[in-house]
Amino acid sequence: MMPVLQIGPVAIPTPAILILLGIWIGLALAERHITQHGLNADQLFNLVLIGIIAGVVGARLAYVLRYPQAFADNPPDIFSRNLGLFDPMIGSVVGILAAAIYAQKKQLPFRSTLDALTPGLAVFTLALSLSHLASGEAYGAPTTLPWGLEVWGVRRHPSQIYEAIAAIFILGYLWPGRKFVGKLKSGVYFVYFVTLTSTARLILEGFRGDSVLLPGGLRVAQVIAWIILAICLYAINRFNLQINHA
């Protein structure tokens, strides 16, 4: 783990840098192949930028509203770079809604836009797992395996590395220009990505040591992954039926 990268007198938060790097590389990759989806690069950039800004602001405000006393004594902490002072769930919802409003206003084709964003989302997934490795978040369950990592005095599964490896395989399998883009019905490329990602989450969540549990020991993330996977498989099956009936 390396939550802070010290360069001389400057302390740089490594997780934040990795996330920003993932956004930058992912967006550059998406823009490189955007013409295959018949979209405008400037509009895609604006869509992502609006989603990010709205998501960050929404995540911080949601955290402030949830824990107002934590900021009452020191209001400047509202602008802190500490990633722990965000509500990622609310931030994601706000960011997606803001991006959706922009896309609707610009009349961007919904499914083609999702396809165009897919390479960037795949890169961002990899960056997110690496940021978790740097910060120590999303840590693994205890293990006796020799490749376990020592975290807080306990040998644990390197769950962040597992997730990074899965993200690399998904990115490689869906690499733009190989065998999917331009050969699938609009939106299916994105559905493939979500299918693979939810399958990976379903499997890898079992190695996490910080899972949120439901009564009976069910892991919330796995339940959500099951639901998303079922929806994706239904969508793929429906698409295949449409092809057969065509």
C-alpha positions, -999 to 999 in steps of 0.1 A, spaced: 0 0 0 12 35 -8 -15 60 0 8 90 -4 36 95 -30 62 118 -15 82 138 -41 104 162 -21 82 184 0 51 176 -20 28 148 -8 6 134 -37 -24 112 -29 -16 81 -49 -52 68 -51 -65 101 -65 -37 102 -91 -44 67 -103 -81 74 -107 -74 106 -126 -49 88 -148 -75 61 -154 -101 87 -165 -76 104 -188 -63 72 -205 -99 58 -207 -112 90 -223 -83 92 -247 -90 55 -257 -127 62 -261 -121 93 -282 -97 74 -305 -125 50 -315 -155 72 -312 -159 77 -349 -168 40 -352 -199 48 -332 -208 79 -352 -204 103 -323 -186 136 -318 -154 136 -296 -162 170 -280 -196 159 -269 -182 127 -254 -156 147 -235 -182 171 -222 -204 142 -212 -177 126 -191 -165 160 -177 -200 169 -166 -206 135 -151 -173 136 -131 -178 172 -118 -214 165 -108 -204 132 -92 -176 146 -72 -196 175 -59 -226 153 -52 -204 127 -34 -189 154 -11 -222 172 -4 -239 139 4 -211 131 29 -213 166 45 -251 162 49 -247 128 64 -220 139 89 -224 177 94 -208 177 128 -175 165 113 -173 197 92 -188 221 117 -156 227 136 -134 229 105 -155 240 74 -124 241 50 -124 203 53 -153 204 28 -127 210 1 -103 183 15 -87 159 -10 -93 130 13 -111 104 -7 -126 90 25 -148 121 28 -170 112 -2 -202 92 -6 -193 71 -37 -228 57 -41 -246 90 -41 -218 105 -62 -222 79 -88 -260 84 -90 -256 122 -93 -229 119 -119 -249 94 -140 -280 116 -138 -261 147 -148 -245 129 -178 -279 115 -188 -294 150 -188 -266 163 -209 -269 134 -234 -306 139 -237 -302 177 -242 -277 170 -270 -298 142 -283 -269 117 -282 -280 82 -292 -282 63 -259 -269 29 -269 -241 41 -292 -229 65 -264 -227 36 -240 -207 16 -266 -183 46 -271 -178 49 -233 -171 12 -228 -133 12 -234 -130 41 -210 -151 23 -184 -129 -8 -188 -97 13 -182 -113 31 -153 -122 -2 -136 -85 -12 -138 -75 22 -123 -100 19 -95 -86 -15 -84 -51 -1 -84 -62 29 -64 -77 5 -39 -44 -13 -37 -26 19 -31 -50 31 -4 -56 -3 13 -94 -1 6 -113 -32 -6 -89 -53 14 -91 -91 12 -102 -118 37 -77 -136 58 -58 -164 41 -29 -188 46 -19 -188 9 17 -178 3 9 -149 -20 -13 -132 7 -4 -96 16 3 -85 52 -24 -59 61 -28 -47 97 -9 -77 110 -30 -103 91 -21 -121 59 -50 -114 35 -60 -122 0 -46 -95 -24 -82 -89 -36 -73 -56 -52 -47 -75 -74 -73 -101 -83 -96 -73 -94 -69 -56 -114 -61 -89 -132 -98 -94 -140 -100 -59 -153 -70 -64 -176 -85 -96 -190 -118 -78 -196 -101 -49 -213 -80 -72 -235 -110 -93 -245 -131 -62 -254 -102 -42 -269 -116 -18 -295 -112 -28 -331 -107 -65 -325 -139 -84 -331 -168 -65 -315 -169 -28 -326 -189 -24 -358 -201 -60 -358 -227 -59 -330 -260 -42 -327 -258 -9 -309 -255 -13 -272 -245 -49 -271 -208 -41 -268 -216 -22 -235 -238 -51 -223 -209 -75 -229 -187 -53 -207 -213 -52 -179 -218 -89 -181 -181 -97 -177 -176 -71 -150 -206 -83 -129 -194 -119 -133 -160 -109 -120 -176 -91 -91 -197 -121 -83 -166 -143 -81 -141 -119 -66 -163 -105 -39 -159 -139 -21 -122 -129 -15 -131 -95 1 -128 -89 38 -149 -57 39 -181 -69 23 -214 -55 34 -235 -85 46 -272 -91 45 -291 -112 71 -280 -148 65 -245 -138 55 -253 -129 19 -229 -103 4 -247 -72 -9 -223 -68 -38 -229 -104 -49 -267 -100 -48 -264 -69 -69 -240 -86 -93 -265 -115 -97 -293 -91 -106 -272 -72 -131 -259 -104 -146 -294 -118 -150 -305 -85 -168 -275 -86 -191 -280 -123 -200 -317 -116 -207 -307 -86 -230 -281 -107 -249 -306 -135 -253 -333 -111 -265 -308 -97 -290 -300 -131 -304 -337 -139 -308 -342 -107 -327 -313 -117 -350 -328 -152 -356 -363 -137 -364 -348 -111 -387 
